[in-house]
Amino acid sequence: MEHYHMNLNLKVWRQKNTNTKGDFKTYQVKNISSEMSFLEMFDVLNEQLITEGEEPVAFDHDCREGICGMCSMYINGKPHGPWQANTTCQLHMRAFKDGDTIVVEPWRANAFPVIKDLTVDRSSFDRIIQAGGYISVNTGNAVDGNALPINKDNADNSFAAAMCIGCGACVAACKNSSAMLFLSAKVSHLALLPQGEPERKSRVMNMVAQMDKEGFGACTNTGACEATCPKEISLTNIARLNSEYLGASLSADK
Amino acid sequence: MLNAKIPSGPLENKWADYKGHCKLVNPANKRKLEVIVVGTGLAGASAAASLGELGYKVKAFCFQDSPRRAHSIAAQGGINAAKNYQNDGDSVFRLFYDTIKGGDYRAREANVHRLAEVSTNIIDQCVAQGVPFAREYGGLLSNRSFGGTQVQRTFYAAGQTGQQLLIGAYQALERQVALGNVTMYSRHEMLEVVTIEGKAKGIIARDLVSGKLERHFGHAVLLCSGGYGNVFYLSTNAMGSNVTAAWKAHKKGAAFANPCFTQIHPTCIPVSGDHQSKLTLMSESLRNDGRIWVPKKQNDTRKATDIPEEERDYYLERRYPAFGNLVPRDVASRAAKERCDAGYGVGSSKQAVYLDYADAILRYGKIEAGKQGRSNVSEEEIIAMGKDVVKAKYGNLFDMYEKITGENPYEVPMRIYPAVHYTMGGLWVDYELQTTVPGLYALGEANFSDHGANRLGASALMQGLADGYFVIPYTLGNNLADEIYSKAIETTHPAFEEAENNVSDRINQLMNIKGKQSVESFHKRLGKIMWDKCGMARNKEGLEQAIKEIQALKNEFWSDVRIPGEVNEMNTELDKANRVADFIELGELMCVDALTREESCGGHFREEYQTPEGEALRDDAGHMYVSAWELKGEHQWELHKEALNYEVIKPTQRNYK
């Protein structure tokens, strides 16, 4: 792989806090290596801003290996940038070329208010989980792990849904800011397992109610969420969520 | 000063006897007792959830935006448990033995035996929570093998085991939040322990959004704040992982044990340049099927695929025929360093070795062809089938490698090099996980107790969850039973006021330096000192020099650091400055510890102490103890030794040949 260096123009959203109006600021960064990650390029920008006596850009990030779900930049009109099945932290600068202008914004959704610059508040996701995204089993209650064999397909599909990292890219990609993909991933993860059976109906009803309360929009059925999801969570989960919801709504006992 | 409070009686009965006789708190009293949990990784989330279920009033804190982000989430390979589902000879005793031996005989027998005992309960609990572990076609749980063992006892969920276990614990925690038993404080960082009459009674935390300081009371404080690998700047830890909570405890009197025991993980993606902000691990599970090699010729510049078989040196298989590529981490790391230092390294930096899947792809391809009953299959077809099998097993890891390096590991061998990954050292705790400050506990990676001088793969997840789900609910009750008469203390108490003032003064001091250099630049310099002089190999001269350099760096930091922005707002530079200031002090202690431990054991390799074959040379007569350091003043520590008594296992030289 050939490595190269580049100069870039960055248009970055700056906002002091939730209550202040924000705007774009333009910065130049020079001599960026194609081997850097996108966030390392931001480290360079921030180092430059600190040297110039300016405040660095606040952005969420932690593991920098694509699993914690904390990083959340809206890059050139796409959550997590141009690569498929990718998080911002795993985007590398070889995706760009010398002279490019890159526009970086925070997630945009009513249910994700901006805290500062590119940092948003995603606690609404935690509250959706609090509404029922769990199996009620206290520590010490468990039977032997192999007491209940689970069909491998169900186990695999459950795992595929459980891979959701809760980053919120699905919401940011949706023109209605819907959280259906996030919610459906959790409902599927638990509905596909026998352990999730006892609370299956109440779980989906309560979680959907909480999602609506948080101000997320309705599903558009356009699939922008699936296309942008770093973990490739499938739209099938939304179909399953709808059927779970319908089943629970029509059921006498919830 | 050190009383490990190890229960008497035979090793295998200690934990059962303890549980049978420890004091209990009745449900009505639990409601009156408040517990603070700092950190929400596997140890913190499992502890907070379990204590909430029991009825304690819990307050949990994390610096991330959600408890689900804690760095336990990045653990890839798996979690060990002595289930013996594979019928391959595993048992509680073997897991105990492997862990003690893997730790190079520097861990406490009683703690490790308890860990092996509860390991089986962890798997059951996680399955019940809906953790989607890998399964076989019959619907039963699947296992794989890991370094340092000869049985298959590792449970896994593809390469995302930590994520799945953490989400299980996180969901249990959120359930308790919904039930009102746990109050969650996200984007908060603990900056001080409050002690009253020598006991921990609360914390001072900073709200990282508003910048405001908060006082929180607790009858007990649990630190579940992880390890301190980021003292090296470059490590596989998350960017935010830090030692601050543990260090504040140390400054309030908690002894810090074995700080120099650092795990350098053998299979990480090598450094690509000065811009590097962190290193990424490639799971140890890759060593199950991958073969590690370097060219037999020094400074060989040919492409890996152009180097014929007979000119490759599979140095782990050569040096350690019994364990081969599955030797423990410390052994594998040192062997890689040895080859690279001798001039056999590969890649542009020459600081890398190959991890090659070509053989595994062929082998799996042939098995697939056999399964399908096909003969006369072309090599191309076999390779294609083999790649599919490898993809199913390790696909996400291969994808990650390709994203970072731009190279396709299905076609060319991966380049790997050791990197800082885990810290076995941590706050000294007794059998009940209590530090030397009464009421202050440390769980998970934040304590020192179970891994000795080297941790085996898939044992960190096990320990975090063991401490949180199955140990602390008993040991905390045993101590809080005496606290049922102590009413909650108002946070207007002078001790809280003084603690808050101290934190506030320190923050103002940092902000007022208004120097020229960024926090990051100091952190990088500290990391370089630590990696060069207190990393994979250490010696007396280097360590003495490192101590001087770190002391000078500390002075420079406190006179020339630049932190833009204000105190009372979100200020990520200030957050970092608070952490780096503590890392600098810790770095010094690590070097002091490494200097006084005049032997090589596990991850601690002193160049002066090695066998003629270059293996670690332990000194059991002189150093079979835990080093617990008590802070006495700036740059001053007093060493307390906890002797390690091996009643069941007879320490020998670790032999993986």
Interface residues (C-beta under 8 A of the other chain):
Chain A: M1 K16 N17 S33 E35 M36 S37 L39 E40 D43 V44 E47 L49 I50 T51 G53 E54 E55 P56 A58 D60 H61 D62 C63 R64 E65 G66 I67 C68 G69 M70 W83 A85 N86 Q90 H92 R94 I115 K116 T119 D121 R122 S123 F125 D126 I129 Q130 A131 G133 Y134 I135 S136 V137 N138 T139 G140 N141 A142 V143 D144 G145 N146 L148 P149 I150 N151 K152 A155 D156 S158 F159 A162 M163 I165 G166 H189 L190 L193 Q195 G196
Chain B: S46 A49 S50 E53 Q64 D65 S66 P67 R68 R69 A70 H71 I73 A74 K83 Y85 N121 I123 D124 Q125 C126 V127 A128 Q129 G130 P132 F133 A134 R135 E136 Y137 G138 G139 L140 L141 A157 A158 Q160 G162 Q163 Q164 I167 Y170 Q171 A172 E174 R175 V177 A178 M184 S186 V209 T236 A238 M239 G240 S272 G273 H275 Q276 S277 K278 T280 L281 D399 M400 K403 I404 T405 G406 E407 Y469 F470 P473 S518 E520 S521 R562 P564 G565 E569 M570 T572 E573
